[in-house]
Amino acid sequence: MEGPTARQHLLVARVARLATIDPRGKPHLVPVTFAVEGDTIYFAVDAKPKRTTDLQRLRNIAANPSVCVLADHYDEDWTRLWWVRVDGTARILEDAARAGHGLDLLAARYPQYQRARPQGAVVAISIDRISGWASAENPGC
């Protein structure tokens, strides 16, 4: 699955996994909620409890901005399975207006963010490549 079909699947996914690489070359994987606009994916560090505010994912992005995002759908009916992978370049948004735009997109997608806007960092991922897979029996899922 490539192009428009992969993008459509990405747009309906409610959660994805963000993979970054730490300075020792080890992978780090975390779930993220996200919004997509054009060729950019946005996510924010929200208020859900975390052990620290010094997050590994942000340190990893600062050291190596190459990331991978994976969204998928599982169903007991395996004809409905699909996944979408995005390879991209991440940047932590320092500009308040750009970060605010990302937060607006997230709030439009998730009612929880309308009630409690994230106060942490906002990250934009430029999509370099998008690919995926869907069951041959139901490729449009």
N, CA, C and O atoms as CSV, one atom per row, in Angstrom:
chain,resi,resn,atom,element,x,y,z
A,1,MET,N,N,0.861,-1.166,0.000
A,1,MET,CA,C,0.000,0.000,0.000
A,1,MET,C,C,0.906,1.226,0.000
A,1,MET,O,O,1.795,1.350,0.842
A,2,GLU,N,N,0.682,2.107,-0.923
A,2,GLU,CA,C,1.485,3.319,-1.038
A,2,GLU,C,C,0.574,4.529,-1.188
A,2,GLU,O,O,-0.648,4.400,-1.271
A,3,GLY,N,N,1.178,5.684,-1.220
A,3,GLY,CA,C,0.513,6.924,-1.592
A,3,GLY,C,C,-0.779,7.245,-0.880
A,3,GLY,O,O,-0.853,7.201,0.348
A,4,PRO,N,N,-1.814,7.576,-1.670
A,4,PRO,CA,C,-3.078,8.057,-1.087
A,4,PRO,C,C,-3.739,7.061,-0.139
A,4,PRO,O,O,-4.307,7.464,0.876
A,5,THR,N,N,-3.676,5.775,-0.451
A,5,THR,CA,C,-4.313,4.790,0.423
A,5,THR,C,C,-3.607,4.736,1.776
A,5,THR,O,O,-4.265,4.699,2.816
A,6,ALA,N,N,-2.295,4.729,1.769
A,6,ALA,CA,C,-1.543,4.735,3.031
A,6,ALA,C,C,-1.862,5.996,3.825
A,6,ALA,O,O,-2.059,5.934,5.038
A,7,ARG,N,N,-1.913,7.123,3.155
A,7,ARG,CA,C,-2.218,8.394,3.828
A,7,ARG,C,C,-3.622,8.361,4.435
A,7,ARG,O,O,-3.816,8.832,5.556
A,8,GLN,N,N,-4.597,7.817,3.720
A,8,GLN,CA,C,-5.961,7.726,4.248
A,8,GLN,C,C,-6.001,6.873,5.517
A,8,GLN,O,O,-6.684,7.220,6.480
A,9,HIS,N,N,-5.283,5.782,5.515
A,9,HIS,CA,C,-5.229,4.947,6.711
A,9,HIS,C,C,-4.574,5.712,7.868
A,9,HIS,O,O,-5.032,5.630,9.007
A,10,LEU,N,N,-3.516,6.446,7.574
A,10,LEU,CA,C,-2.851,7.232,8.619
A,10,LEU,C,C,-3.821,8.254,9.214
A,10,LEU,O,O,-3.842,8.458,10.428
A,11,LEU,N,N,-4.612,8.885,8.373
A,11,LEU,CA,C,-5.532,9.923,8.840
A,11,LEU,C,C,-6.620,9.394,9.770
A,11,LEU,O,O,-7.121,10.142,10.610
A,12,VAL,N,N,-6.995,8.123,9.640
A,12,VAL,CA,C,-8.042,7.580,10.513
A,12,VAL,C,C,-7.486,6.928,11.770
A,12,VAL,O,O,-8.243,6.647,12.699
A,13,ALA,N,N,-6.196,6.684,11.818
A,13,ALA,CA,C,-5.591,6.068,13.011
A,13,ALA,C,C,-5.698,7.029,14.191
A,13,ALA,O,O,-5.512,8.235,14.027
A,14,ARG,N,N,-5.994,6.509,15.367
A,14,ARG,CA,C,-6.134,7.347,16.557
A,14,ARG,C,C,-4.848,7.416,17.375
A,14,ARG,O,O,-4.656,8.351,18.153
A,15,VAL,N,N,-3.980,6.442,17.205
A,15,VAL,CA,C,-2.724,6.412,17.947
A,15,VAL,C,C,-1.665,5.776,17.053
A,15,VAL,O,O,-1.973,4.978,16.169
A,16,ALA,N,N,-0.422,6.142,17.300
A,16,ALA,CA,C,0.700,5.576,16.556
A,16,ALA,C,C,1.847,5.335,17.529
A,16,ALA,O,O,1.781,5.717,18.697
A,17,ARG,N,N,2.878,4.709,17.035
A,17,ARG,CA,C,4.086,4.509,17.830
A,17,ARG,C,C,5.200,5.315,17.182
A,17,ARG,O,O,5.392,5.275,15.967
A,18,LEU,N,N,5.923,6.040,18.005
A,18,LEU,CA,C,7.046,6.857,17.554
A,18,LEU,C,C,8.337,6.146,17.922
A,18,LEU,O,O,8.570,5.822,19.087
A,19,ALA,N,N,9.172,5.906,16.920
A,19,ALA,CA,C,10.479,5.295,17.160
A,19,ALA,C,C,11.567,6.333,16.952
A,19,ALA,O,O,11.629,6.997,15.917
A,20,THR,N,N,12.423,6.460,17.959
A,20,THR,CA,C,13.600,7.322,17.879
A,20,THR,C,C,14.811,6.457,18.213
A,20,THR,O,O,14.675,5.313,18.645
A,21,ILE,N,N,15.987,7.021,18.006
A,21,ILE,CA,C,17.235,6.311,18.300
A,21,ILE,C,C,18.007,7.108,19.342
A,21,ILE,O,O,18.218,8.312,19.192
A,22,ASP,N,N,18.428,6.413,20.411
A,22,ASP,CA,C,19.183,7.125,21.448
A,22,ASP,C,C,20.642,7.292,21.009
A,22,ASP,O,O,21.053,6.706,20.008
A,23,PRO,N,N,21.423,8.082,21.744
A,23,PRO,CA,C,22.804,8.346,21.334
A,23,PRO,C,C,23.683,7.092,21.226
A,23,PRO,O,O,24.716,7.125,20.557
A,24,ARG,N,N,23.289,5.993,21.872
A,24,ARG,CA,C,24.065,4.746,21.769
A,24,ARG,C,C,23.592,3.886,20.600
A,24,ARG,O,O,24.119,2.797,20.373
A,25,GLY,N,N,22.581,4.383,19.847
A,25,GLY,CA,C,22.076,3.647,18.703
A,25,GLY,C,C,20.970,2.667,19.026
A,25,GLY,O,O,20.598,1.849,18.185
A,26,LYS,N,N,20.437,2.741,20.243
A,26,LYS,CA,C,19.368,1.831,20.648
A,26,LYS,C,C,18.008,2.463,20.340
A,26,LYS,O,O,17.826,3.667,20.518
A,27,PRO,N,N,17.052,1.647,19.877
A,27,PRO,CA,C,15.726,2.189,19.576
A,27,PRO,C,C,14.943,2.523,20.835
A,27,PRO,O,O,15.120,1.898,21.881
A,28,HIS,N,N,14.085,3.507,20.717
A,28,HIS,CA,C,13.196,3.934,21.797
A,28,HIS,C,C,11.822,4.100,21.176
A,28,HIS,O,O,11.668,4.834,20.200
A,29,LEU,N,N,10.823,3.430,21.727
A,29,LEU,CA,C,9.495,3.398,21.135
A,29,LEU,C,C,8.457,3.839,22.152
A,29,LEU,O,O,8.427,3.332,23.273
A,30,VAL,N,N,7.598,4.788,21.762
A,30,VAL,CA,C,6.520,5.262,22.640
A,30,VAL,C,C,5.260,5.492,21.821
A,30,VAL,O,O,5.343,5.824,20.639
A,31,PRO,N,N,4.083,5.319,22.440
A,31,PRO,CA,C,2.842,5.649,21.741
A,31,PRO,C,C,2.645,7.163,21.724
A,31,PRO,O,O,3.033,7.860,22.662
A,32,VAL,N,N,2.035,7.665,20.641
A,32,VAL,CA,C,1.729,9.094,20.541
A,32,VAL,C,C,0.359,9.281,19.899
A,32,VAL,O,O,-0.054,8.497,19.044
A,33,THR,N,N,-0.334,10.327,20.325
A,33,THR,CA,C,-1.478,10.812,19.579
A,33,THR,C,C,-0.919,11.862,18.628
A,33,THR,O,O,0.104,12.481,18.921
A,34,PHE,N,N,-1.573,12.065,17.508
A,34,PHE,CA,C,-0.965,12.898,16.475
A,34,PHE,C,C,-2.021,13.515,15.578
A,34,PHE,O,O,-3.181,13.103,15.568
A,35,ALA,N,N,-1.590,14.508,14.831
A,35,ALA,CA,C,-2.417,15.127,13.790
A,35,ALA,C,C,-1.548,15.266,12.544
A,35,ALA,O,O,-0.332,15.431,12.633
A,36,VAL,N,N,-2.184,15.199,11.398
A,36,VAL,CA,C,-1.478,15.302,10.124
A,36,VAL,C,C,-2.018,16.496,9.355
A,36,VAL,O,O,-3.229,16.688,9.242
A,37,GLU,N,N,-1.106,17.285,8.833
A,37,GLU,CA,C,-1.480,18.371,7.919
A,37,GLU,C,C,-0.459,18.372,6.791
A,37,GLU,O,O,0.736,18.557,7.022
A,38,GLY,N,N,-0.936,18.163,5.580
A,38,GLY,CA,C,-0.022,18.113,4.440
A,38,GLY,C,C,0.998,17.010,4.629
A,38,GLY,O,O,0.641,15.851,4.836
A,39,ASP,N,N,2.262,17.371,4.558
A,39,ASP,CA,C,3.348,16.410,4.721
A,39,ASP,C,C,4.005,16.520,6.094
A,39,ASP,O,O,5.201,16.270,6.243
A,40,THR,N,N,3.208,16.898,7.097
A,40,THR,CA,C,3.730,17.049,8.447
A,40,THR,C,C,2.831,16.349,9.455
A,40,THR,O,O,1.606,16.460,9.402
A,41,ILE,N,N,3.463,15.626,10.375
A,41,ILE,CA,C,2.778,15.014,11.511
A,41,ILE,C,C,3.160,15.815,12.746
A,41,ILE,O,O,4.329,16.152,12.933
A,42,TYR,N,N,2.181,16.118,13.588
A,42,TYR,CA,C,2.420,16.839,14.837
A,42,TYR,C,C,2.063,15.958,16.024
A,42,TYR,O,O,1.073,15.227,15.988
A,43,PHE,N,N,2.868,16.028,17.070
A,43,PHE,CA,C,2.488,15.464,18.357
A,43,PHE,C,C,3.006,16.385,19.439
A,43,PHE,O,O,3.899,17.199,19.204
A,44,ALA,N,N,2.438,16.252,20.628
A,44,ALA,CA,C,2.827,17.115,21.741
A,44,ALA,C,C,3.025,16.279,22.994
A,44,ALA,O,O,2.454,15.198,23.140
A,45,VAL,N,N,3.831,16.793,23.875
A,45,VAL,CA,C,3.987,16.173,25.190
A,45,VAL,C,C,2.857,16.716,26.046
A,45,VAL,O,O,2.784,17.912,26.328
A,46,ASP,N,N,1.981,15.813,26.452
A,46,ASP,CA,C,0.796,16.244,27.180
A,46,ASP,C,C,0.943,16.027,28.678
A,46,ASP,O,O,2.027,15.714,29.169
A,47,ALA,N,N,-0.147,16.197,29.389
A,47,ALA,CA,C,-0.110,16.175,30.855
A,47,ALA,C,C,-0.270,14.785,31.454
A,47,ALA,O,O,-0.261,14.639,32.676
A,48,LYS,N,N,-0.417,13.753,30.611
A,48,LYS,CA,C,-0.513,12.409,31.195
A,48,LYS,C,C,0.722,12.173,32.056
A,48,LYS,O,O,1.810,12.618,31.693
A,49,PRO,N,N,0.584,11.486,33.184
A,49,PRO,CA,C,1.710,11.304,34.095
A,49,PRO,C,C,2.918,10.646,33.411
A,49,PRO,O,O,2.790,9.670,32.672
A,50,LYS,N,N,4.071,11.211,33.686
A,50,LYS,CA,C,5.337,10.690,33.194
A,50,LYS,C,C,6.314,10.692,34.357
A,50,LYS,O,O,6.161,11.464,35.304
A,51,ARG,N,N,7.293,9.850,34.286
A,51,ARG,CA,C,8.272,9.769,35.380
A,51,ARG,C,C,9.126,11.023,35.484
A,51,ARG,O,O,9.595,11.378,36.565
A,52,THR,N,N,9.327,11.697,34.340
A,52,THR,CA,C,10.176,12.880,34.322
A,52,THR,C,C,9.728,13.806,33.191
A,52,THR,O,O,9.043,13.373,32.265
A,53,THR,N,N,10.111,15.062,33.266
A,53,THR,CA,C,9.839,15.977,32.160
A,53,THR,C,C,11.000,15.987,31.165
A,53,THR,O,O,10.884,16.550,30.076
A,54,ASP,N,N,12.114,15.364,31.539
A,54,ASP,CA,C,13.279,15.251,30.663
A,54,ASP,C,C,13.093,13.975,29.833
A,54,ASP,O,O,13.688,12.939,30.129
A,55,LEU,N,N,12.264,14.066,28.797
A,55,LEU,CA,C,11.841,12.872,28.071
A,55,LEU,C,C,12.883,12.387,27.069
A,55,LEU,O,O,13.474,13.162,26.317
A,56,GLN,N,N,13.082,11.079,27.090
A,56,GLN,CA,C,14.051,10.439,26.195
A,56,GLN,C,C,13.734,10.738,24.727
A,56,GLN,O,O,14.648,10.978,23.937
A,57,ARG,N,N,12.448,10.725,24.353
A,57,ARG,CA,C,12.103,10.952,22.948
A,57,ARG,C,C,12.569,12.325,22.484
A,57,ARG,O,O,13.017,12.473,21.347
A,58,LEU,N,N,12.469,13.341,23.356
A,58,LEU,CA,C,12.900,14.684,22.972
A,58,LEU,C,C,14.419,14.779,22.902
A,58,LEU,O,O,14.963,15.425,22.006
A,59,ARG,N,N,15.095,14.143,23.835
A,59,ARG,CA,C,16.571,14.122,23.782
A,59,ARG,C,C,17.045,13.402,22.525
A,59,ARG,O,O,17.998,13.833,21.877
A,60,ASN,N,N,16.372,12.300,22.182
A,60,ASN,CA,C,16.756,11.554,20.989
A,60,ASN,C,C,16.556,12.380,19.721
A,60,ASN,O,O,17.415,12.388,18.839
A,61,ILE,N,N,15.422,13.076,19.630
A,61,ILE,CA,C,15.149,13.912,18.457
A,61,ILE,C,C,16.179,15.031,18.343
A,61,ILE,O,O,16.630,15.346,17.242
A,62,ALA,N,N,16.553,15.633,19.462
A,62,ALA,CA,C,17.556,16.703,19.439
A,62,ALA,C,C,18.898,16.180,18.928
A,62,ALA,O,O,19.618,16.894,18.230
A,63,ALA,N,N,19.233,14.942,19.272
A,63,ALA,CA,C,20.511,14.365,18.864
A,63,ALA,C,C,20.462,13.765,17.461
A,63,ALA,O,O,21.452,13.810,16.729
A,64,ASN,N,N,19.313,13.206,17.086
A,64,ASN,CA,C,19.168,12.544,15.790
A,64,ASN,C,C,17.711,12.691,15.358
A,64,ASN,O,O,16.847,11.982,15.872
A,65,PRO,N,N,17.426,13.589,14.434
A,65,PRO,CA,C,16.038,13.879,14.088
A,65,PRO,C,C,15.357,12.823,13.208
A,65,PRO,O,O,14.172,12.965,12.908
A,66,SER,N,N,16.061,11.780,12.790
A,66,SER,CA,C,15.433,10.723,11.992
A,66,SER,C,C,14.517,9.896,12.879
A,66,SER,O,O,14.948,9.367,13.903
A,67,VAL,N,N,13.244,9.783,12.483
A,67,VAL,CA,C,12.263,9.051,13.272
A,67,VAL,C,C,11.423,8.164,12.355
A,67,VAL,O,O,11.447,8.292,11.131
A,68,CYS,N,N,10.694,7.277,12.985
A,68,CYS,CA,C,9.740,6.436,12.283
A,68,CYS,C,C,8.451,6.437,13.092
A,68,CYS,O,O,8.483,6.358,14.320
A,69,VAL,N,N,7.319,6.528,12.402
A,69,VAL,CA,C,6.004,6.493,13.037
A,69,VAL,C,C,5.248,5.317,12.422
A,69,VAL,O,O,5.214,5.156,11.203
A,70,LEU,N,N,4.644,4.501,13.281
A,70,LEU,CA,C,3.872,3.353,12.813
A,70,LEU,C,C,2.469,3.415,13.386
A,70,LEU,O,O,2.284,3.450,14.602
A,71,ALA,N,N,1.484,3.428,12.502
A,71,ALA,CA,C,0.075,3.348,12.898
A,71,ALA,C,C,-0.462,2.047,12.325
A,71,ALA,O,O,-0.077,1.635,11.231
A,72,ASP,N,N,-1.356,1.403,13.071
A,72,ASP,CA,C,-1.877,0.129,12.581
A,72,ASP,C,C,-3.287,-0.104,13.086
A,72,ASP,O,O,-3.767,0.566,14.000
A,73,HIS,N,N,-3.929,-1.068,12.467
A,73,HIS,CA,C,-5.264,-1.484,12.886
A,73,HIS,C,C,-5.268,-2.990,13.005
A,73,HIS,O,O,-4.934,-3.696,12.053
A,74,TYR,N,N,-5.644,-3.482,14.168
A,74,TYR,CA,C,-5.781,-4.917,14.378
A,74,TYR,C,C,-7.256,-5.255,14.506
A,74,TYR,O,O,-8.031,-4.496,15.088
A,75,ASP,N,N,-7.632,-6.391,13.961
A,75,ASP,CA,C,-8.992,-6.882,14.047
A,75,ASP,C,C,-8.918,-8.400,14.062
A,75,ASP,O,O,-8.055,-8.991,13.414
A,76,GLU,N,N,-9.815,-9.025,14.797
A,76,GLU,CA,C,-9.861,-10.495,14.786
A,76,GLU,C,C,-10.146,-11.021,13.379
A,76,GLU,O,O,-9.752,-12.134,13.034
A,77,ASP,N,N,-10.826,-10.221,12.582
A,77,ASP,CA,C,-11.028,-10.548,11.175
A,77,ASP,C,C,-9.783,-10.071,10.436
A,77,ASP,O,O,-9.642,-8.880,10.157
A,78,TRP,N,N,-8.901,-10.977,10.126
A,78,TRP,CA,C,-7.606,-10.599,9.567
A,78,TRP,C,C,-7.699,-10.019,8.163
A,78,TRP,O,O,-6.690,-9.559,7.629
A,79,THR,N,N,-8.866,-10.026,7.556
A,79,THR,CA,C,-9.011,-9.355,6.262
A,79,THR,C,C,-9.099,-7.843,6.447
A,79,THR,O,O,-9.099,-7.103,5.463
A,80,ARG,N,N,-9.173,-7.374,7.691
A,80,ARG,CA,C,-9.291,-5.945,7.971
A,80,ARG,C,C,-8.007,-5.337,8.542
A,80,ARG,O,O,-8.006,-4.181,8.965
A,81,LEU,N,N,-6.927,-6.099,8.556
A,81,LEU,CA,C,-5.662,-5.616,9.106
A,81,LEU,C,C,-4.986,-4.631,8.157
A,81,LEU,O,O,-5.062,-4.762,6.936
A,82,TRP,N,N,-4.313,-3.630,8.760
A,82,TRP,CA,C,-3.471,-2.727,7.980
A,82,TRP,C,C,-2.444,-2.052,8.878
A,82,TRP,O,O,-2.613,-1.983,10.095
A,83,TRP,N,N,-1.390,-1.561,8.265
A,83,TRP,CA,C,-0.420,-0.716,8.966
A,83,TRP,C,C,0.145,0.305,7.989
A,83,TRP,O,O,0.187,0.086,6.779
A,84,VAL,N,N,0.581,1.436,8.560
A,84,VAL,CA,C,1.196,2.515,7.794
A,84,VAL,C,C,2.460,2.938,8.526
A,84,VAL,O,O,2.463,3.136,9.741
A,85,ARG,N,N,3.528,3.071,7.758
A,85,ARG,CA,C,4.813,3.501,8.322
A,85,ARG,C,C,5.223,4.814,7.663
A,85,ARG,O,O,5.168,4.969,6.443
A,86,VAL,N,N,5.635,5.752,8.511
A,86,VAL,CA,C,6.152,7.033,8.042
A,86,VAL,C,C,7.591,7.154,8.508
A,86,VAL,O,O,7.878,7.044,9.700
A,87,ASP,N,N,8.487,7.379,7.572
A,87,ASP,CA,C,9.867,7.738,7.908
A,87,ASP,C,C,9.963,9.237,7.735
A,87,ASP,O,O,9.504,9.786,6.733
A,88,GLY,N,N,10.559,9.896,8.712
A,88,GLY,CA,C,10.594,11.346,8.629
A,88,GLY,C,C,11.704,11.987,9.430
A,88,GLY,O,O,12.538,11.322,10.045
A,89,THR,N,N,11.678,13.297,9.398
A,89,THR,CA,C,12.651,14.118,10.111
A,89,THR,C,C,11.882,14.986,11.099
A,89,THR,O,O,11.016,15.771,10.712
A,90,ALA,N,N,12.209,14.835,12.372
A,90,ALA,CA,C,11.487,15.533,13.440
A,90,ALA,C,C,12.234,16.777,13.888
A,90,ALA,O,O,13.460,16.858,13.826
A,91,ARG,N,N,11.445,17.744,14.343
A,91,ARG,CA,C,12.033,18.945,14.949
A,91,ARG,C,C,11.117,19.410,16.070
A,91,ARG,O,O,9.893,19.398,15.943
A,92,ILE,N,N,11.724,19.810,17.145
A,92,ILE,CA,C,10.981,20.362,18.275
A,92,ILE,C,C,10.707,21.823,17.928
A,92,ILE,O,O,11.634,22.588,17.660
A,93,LEU,N,N,9.436,22.203,17.935
A,93,LEU,CA,C,9.060,23.547,17.505
A,93,LEU,C,C,9.344,24.555,18.607
A,93,LEU,O,O,8.788,24.478,19.703
A,94,GLU,N,N,10.205,25.486,18.300
A,94,GLU,CA,C,10.554,26.553,19.242
A,94,GLU,C,C,9.669,27.775,19.018
A,94,GLU,O,O,9.404,28.534,19.950
A,95,ASP,N,N,9.215,27.963,17.779
A,95,ASP,CA,C,8.383,29.103,17.427
A,95,ASP,C,C,6.983,28.909,18.008
A,95,ASP,O,O,6.319,27.917,17.709
A,96,ALA,N,N,6.536,29.849,18.833
A,96,ALA,CA,C,5.245,29.724,19.530
A,96,ALA,C,C,4.076,29.633,18.556
A,96,ALA,O,O,3.126,28.892,18.809
A,97,ALA,N,N,4.124,30.362,17.463
A,97,ALA,CA,C,3.020,30.341,16.501
A,97,ALA,C,C,2.916,28.974,15.832
A,97,ALA,O,O,1.819,28.436,15.680
A,98,ARG,N,N,4.047,28.416,15.437
A,98,ARG,CA,C,4.027,27.087,14.791
A,98,ARG,C,C,3.605,26.024,15.784
A,98,ARG,O,O,2.832,25.129,15.442
A,99,ALA,N,N,4.101,26.108,17.009
A,99,ALA,CA,C,3.699,25.150,18.042
A,99,ALA,C,C,2.201,25.285,18.312
A,99,ALA,O,O,1.503,24.282,18.458
A,100,GLY,N,N,1.712,26.514,18.377
A,100,GLY,CA,C,0.286,26.750,18.596
A,100,GLY,C,C,-0.568,26.164,17.486
A,100,GLY,O,O,-1.651,25.637,17.742
A,101,HIS,N,N,-0.084,26.255,16.255
A,101,HIS,CA,C,-0.805,25.667,15.129
A,101,HIS,C,C,-0.883,24.149,15.293
A,101,HIS,O,O,-1.939,23.556,15.074
A,102,GLY,N,N,0.214,23.526,15.672
A,102,GLY,CA,C,0.210,22.087,15.925
A,102,GLY,C,C,-0.764,21.717,17.029
A,102,GLY,O,O,-1.484,20.725,16.919
A,103,LEU,N,N,-0.790,22.510,18.091
A,103,LEU,CA,C,-1.738,22.263,19.190
A,103,LEU,C,C,-3.183,22.435,18.736
A,103,LEU,O,O,-4.061,21.687,19.167
A,104,ASP,N,N,-3.436,23.415,17.867
A,104,ASP,CA,C,-4.788,23.596,17.323
A,104,ASP,C,C,-5.230,22.358,16.549
A,104,ASP,O,O,-6.371,21.915,16.680
A,105,LEU,N,N,-4.336,21.805,15.749
A,105,LEU,CA,C,-4.655,20.601,14.979
A,105,LEU,C,C,-4.933,19.418,15.910
A,105,LEU,O,O,-5.864,18.646,15.683
A,106,LEU,N,N,-4.132,19.287,16.940
A,106,LEU,CA,C,-4.335,18.202,17.907
A,106,LEU,C,C,-5.656,18.367,18.650
A,106,LEU,O,O,-6.381,17.393,18.853
A,107,ALA,N,N,-5.970,19.584,19.052
A,107,ALA,CA,C,-7.224,19.838,19.775
A,107,ALA,C,C,-8.434,19.581,18.882
A,107,ALA,O,O,-9.478,19.148,19.369
A,108,ALA,N,N,-8.308,19.840,17.593
A,108,ALA,CA,C,-9.412,19.576,16.674
A,108,ALA,C,C,-9.646,18.073,16.518
A,108,ALA,O,O,-10.749,17.647,16.177
A,109,ARG,N,N,-8.630,17.287,16.764
A,109,ARG,CA,C,-8.731,15.838,16.582
A,109,ARG,C,C,-9.073,15.089,17.861
A,109,ARG,O,O,-9.721,14.044,17.814
A,110,TYR,N,N,-8.646,15.611,18.988
A,110,TYR,CA,C,-8.829,14.925,20.272
A,110,TYR,C,C,-9.553,15.844,21.254
A,110,TYR,O,O,-8.992,16.862,21.659
A,111,PRO,N,N,-10.780,15.514,21.645
A,111,PRO,CA,C,-11.516,16.345,22.601
A,111,PRO,C,C,-10.772,16.533,23.925
A,111,PRO,O,O,-10.936,17.560,24.584
A,112,GLN,N,N,-9.972,15.571,24.312
A,112,GLN,CA,C,-9.214,15.683,25.562
A,112,GLN,C,C,-8.280,16.899,25.521
A,112,GLN,O,O,-8.043,17.538,26.546
A,113,TYR,N,N,-7.753,17.214,24.332
A,113,TYR,CA,C,-6.855,18.358,24.201
A,113,TYR,C,C,-7.617,19.673,24.137
A,113,TYR,O,O,-7.028,20.737,24.330
A,114,GLN,N,N,-8.917,19.615,23.869
A,114,GLN,CA,C,-9.729,20.830,23.938
A,114,GLN,C,C,-9.925,21.227,25.396
A,114,GLN,O,O,-9.958,22.410,25.732
A,115,ARG,N,N,-10.054,20.222,26.253
A,115,ARG,CA,C,-10.260,20.475,27.692
A,115,ARG,C,C,-8.952,20.799,28.408
A,115,ARG,O,O,-8.930,21.608,29.336
A,116,ALA,N,N,-7.867,20.168,27.978
A,116,ALA,CA,C,-6.566,20.367,28.637
A,116,ALA,C,C,-5.484,20.385,27.564
A,116,ALA,O,O,-4.909,19.354,27.216
A,117,ARG,N,N,-5.222,21.592,27.047
A,117,ARG,CA,C,-4.196,21.721,26.000
A,117,ARG,C,C,-2.837,21.310,26.540
A,117,ARG,O,O,-2.469,21.699,27.649
A,118,PRO,N,N,-2.085,20.527,25.770
A,118,PRO,CA,C,-0.746,20.132,26.209
A,118,PRO,C,C,0.121,21.355,26.491
A,118,PRO,O,O,0.072,22.350,25.769
A,119,GLN,N,N,0.897,21.260,27.531
A,119,GLN,CA,C,1.796,22.353,27.914
A,119,GLN,C,C,3.250,22.040,27.584
A,119,GLN,O,O,4.127,22.893,27.718
A,120,GLY,N,N,3.492,20.816,27.155
A,120,GLY,CA,C,4.866,20.402,26.853
A,120,GLY,C,C,5.267,20.738,25.424
A,120,GLY,O,O,4.573,21.466,24.715
A,121,ALA,N,N,6.392,20.194,25.030
A,121,ALA,CA,C,6.951,20.445,23.704
A,121,ALA,C,C,6.005,19.961,22.610
A,121,ALA,O,O,5.265,18.993,22.784
A,122,VAL,N,N,6.051,20.659,21.486
A,122,VAL,CA,C,5.331,20.248,20.283
A,122,VAL,C,C,6.382,19.875,19.247
A,122,VAL,O,O,7.352,20.602,19.033
A,123,VAL,N,N,6.171,18.730,18.612
A,123,VAL,CA,C,7.119,18.219,17.628
A,123,VAL,C,C,6.431,18.119,16.278
A,123,VAL,O,O,5.289,17.670,16.181
A,124,ALA,N,N,7.138,18.543,15.237
A,124,ALA,CA,C,6.667,18.402,13.857
A,124,ALA,C,C,7.580,17.414,13.151
A,124,ALA,O,O,8.805,17.512,13.235
A,125,ILE,N,N,6.974,16.467,12.457
A,125,ILE,CA,C,7.730,15.475,11.696
A,125,ILE,C,C,7.438,15.690,10.221
A,125,ILE,O,O,6.297,15.559,9.780
A,126,SER,N,N,8.471,16.020,9.463
A,126,SER,CA,C,8.327,16.133,8.007
A,126,SER,C,C,8.327,14.724,7.439
A,126,SER,O,O,9.247,13.945,7.687
A,127,ILE,N,N,7.294,14.402,6.678
A,127,ILE,CA,C,7.173,13.067,6.103
A,127,ILE,C,C,8.121,12.957,4.913
A,127,ILE,O,O,7.977,13.666,3.917
A,128,ASP,N,N,9.096,12.051,5.038
A,128,ASP,CA,C,10.028,11.793,3.941
A,128,ASP,C,C,9.539,10.640,3.069
A,128,ASP,O,O,9.721,10.646,1.851
A,129,ARG,N,N,8.912,9.647,3.713
A,129,ARG,CA,C,8.428,8.467,2.998
A,129,ARG,C,C,7.242,7.890,3.762
A,129,ARG,O,O,7.246,7.837,4.992
A,130,ILE,N,N,6.235,7.462,3.023
A,130,ILE,CA,C,5.085,6.815,3.640
A,130,ILE,C,C,4.823,5.515,2.883
A,130,ILE,O,O,4.800,5.493,1.653
A,131,SER,N,N,4.631,4.447,3.629
A,131,SER,CA,C,4.358,3.155,3.025
A,131,SER,C,C,3.446,2.375,3.968
A,131,SER,O,O,3.192,2.801,5.095
A,132,GLY,N,N,2.968,1.253,3.506
A,132,GLY,CA,C,2.108,0.472,4.367
A,132,GLY,C,C,1.687,-0.829,3.741
A,132,GLY,O,O,2.158,-1.220,2.673
A,133,TRP,N,N,0.790,-1.485,4.432
A,133,TRP,CA,C,0.271,-2.778,4.006
A,133,TRP,C,C,-1.178,-2.874,4.458
A,133,TRP,O,O,-1.539,-2.399,5.535
A,134,ALA,N,N,-1.990,-3.487,3.631
A,134,ALA,CA,C,-3.375,-3.805,3.992
A,134,ALA,C,C,-3.674,-5.176,3.429
A,134,ALA,O,O,-3.118,-5.573,2.405
A,135,SER,N,N,-4.541,-5.889,4.092
A,135,SER,CA,C,-4.935,-7.214,3.631
A,135,SER,C,C,-5.349,-7.159,2.162
A,135,SER,O,O,-6.089,-6.267,1.750
A,136,ALA,N,N,-4.868,-8.113,1.384
A,136,ALA,CA,C,-5.222,-8.167,-0.035
A,136,ALA,C,C,-6.715,-8.383,-0.223
A,136,ALA,O,O,-7.264,-8.044,-1.271
A,137,GLU,N,N,-7.380,-8.948,0.789
A,137,GLU,CA,C,-8.812,-9.199,0.698
A,137,GLU,C,C,-9.629,-7.918,0.915
A,137,GLU,O,O,-10.796,-7.853,0.528
A,138,ASN,N,N,-9.016,-6.907,1.531
A,138,ASN,CA,C,-9.746,-5.681,1.837
A,138,ASN,C,C,-8.773,-4.499,1.837
A,138,ASN,O,O,-8.614,-3.850,2.870
A,139,PRO,N,N,-8.112,-4.197,0.702
A,139,PRO,CA,C,-7.068,-3.183,0.702
A,139,PRO,C,C,-7.525,-1.785,1.061
A,139,PRO,O,O,-6.716,-0.989,1.537
A,140,GLY,N,N,-8.783,-1.458,0.852
A,140,GLY,CA,C,-9.276,-0.131,1.192
A,140,GLY,C,C,-9.725,-0.013,2.632
A,140,GLY,O,O,-9.937,1.092,3.132
A,141,CYS,N,N,-9.872,-1.142,3.305
A,141,CYS,CA,C,-10.336,-1.204,4.702
A,141,CYS,C,C,-11.215,-0.026,5.007
A,141,CYS,O,O,-11.705,0.105,6.128
